[in-house]
Amino acid sequence: MPKAFVMVDVFPGKEASVQKALSQLPGMKFVHQVTGAHDLIALLDIDPYEQLASVVSMIRKVDGIRSTDTELVIG
């Protein structure tokens, strides 16, 4: 199954609502608030690859998200 980590940057005060919205998407294994360069980190585990791309597109449309960075797991 394709897996990807998605680093998410949100507008201030939107962390909890974005975390909740992301946790309800198909294939979402976890969403955590983190410190550092990004506000949230999420793990997607979904098949087929085309579905992964579709969910990443859904993530980008969630209200409160400023930007995302998606990293595919290769091993």
N, C-alpha and C positions, 0 to 999 in steps of 0.2 A: 504494500500500500504506500502511495506517496505520502510523505510527511513534510511539514514545513513549520518553521518557527516564524511567527509574525510579530515584529516589534511595532508597537503602536504609540504614537504621540497624540495626545488629546488636548483640547482647550482646558484651561484651568477650571476646576470644579466639576468636570465631566467624567472623572475617573470611574466612579461607582456605576453611573448609568451606562457608560460604554462597556465596562466589564460585564455587567449583567446582560446587555444586548449580545455581546460576542459569545458569551457562554451558552446561548440558546441556538447558535448556528450549527448546521449539520457538520459532523466530523470534528467538532471542537473538543479536544481532550482536557484542556485547562486554559484559564486566563488568570494571570496574576499581576497585581500592581507591583512594580519594581522601582528601585532607585537606579540612578545612572543616566545614560543618554536617552533612554526612552521611559515612557510612563507605564506601559503594560507589555507583557509578553504572553503570547498565546501559542498553543501547539495544535496544529491541524493534522489529522490522520484520516485520510479519505481516499476512496478509489471510485472511479478511475481518475487519471490525471486531469481530465477535462472538468470533472466535478471540483477538484481542488482549485482550479483557476476560477470557477464560478463562485466558490465560497470566498476566495480572496477579493473578488469584485464586490460581493455583498459586504464584506468588512469595510471596504473603502467608502461605502455609502452610509454607514452608521453615523447618525447625528452626533457631533462632538469630536469626531476624529479629525485631526489636523493633517497627519501623514502616517504612512506605514512603510515598513521595510520587511520584505518576505525573503526568507532564507530556506531553500530546499535542503532537506537532510539527504546526504548521499551515502551514508554508511551506518 
